[in-house]
Amino acid sequence: MFDAEFQLLLLKDRTVTVPALMHIINKTVHYLPYSLVMLNLLMSMDLYLSILLIYDRRWYR
């Protein structure tokens, strides 16, 4: 459910902006218990950092 929205955001700009990420996290807060929200936050940040790393590598070429 959230993954589909995340994919749409990825397709839109090709980069995930922090506000978009925060929007997804805020939406998730309403549906999941606190522990799952924290897990989701960590996973989202991990994904965001890995995307940044991919874009960094592209610039160094």
C-alpha positions in Angstrom: 0.0 0.0 0.0 2.7 2.4 1.0 5.2 0.9 -1.4 3.1 1.7 -4.4 2.9 5.4 -3.3 6.6 5.4 -2.7 7.2 4.0 -6.2 5.0 6.8 -7.7 7.1 9.4 -5.9 10.3 7.7 -7.2 9.0 7.8 -10.8 7.9 11.5 -10.5 11.3 13.1 -9.8 13.7 10.2 -9.9 14.9 11.4 -6.5 13.2 11.0 -3.2 12.8 14.3 -1.4 12.8 14.5 2.3 9.3 16.1 2.4 8.0 13.2 0.3 9.6 10.7 2.7 8.2 12.6 5.7 4.8 12.5 4.1 4.9 8.7 3.7 6.2 8.3 7.3 3.4 10.6 8.6 0.8 8.6 6.7 2.2 5.4 8.1 2.0 6.7 11.6 -1.8 6.6 11.4 -1.9 3.0 10.4 0.8 1.1 12.3 1.7 0.7 16.0 4.7 2.7 17.3 7.3 -0.1 17.0 6.4 -0.8 13.4 6.5 2.9 12.7 10.1 3.1 14.0 11.0 0.0 11.9 9.5 1.7 8.9 11.3 4.9 9.6 14.7 3.1 9.8 13.9 1.1 6.6 12.9 4.3 4.8 16.0 6.1 5.8 18.1 3.2 4.7 16.4 3.2 1.3 16.8 6.9 1.1 20.5 6.7 1.9 21.0 3.9 -0.6 19.3 6.0 -3.3 21.6 8.9 -2.5 24.6 6.6 -2.7 23.5 5.4 -6.2 23.2 9.1 -7.3 26.6 10.0 -5.8 28.2 7.2 -7.8 26.6 8.5 -11.0 28.1 11.9 -10.4 31.6 10.6 -9.9 31.7 8.8 -13.2 
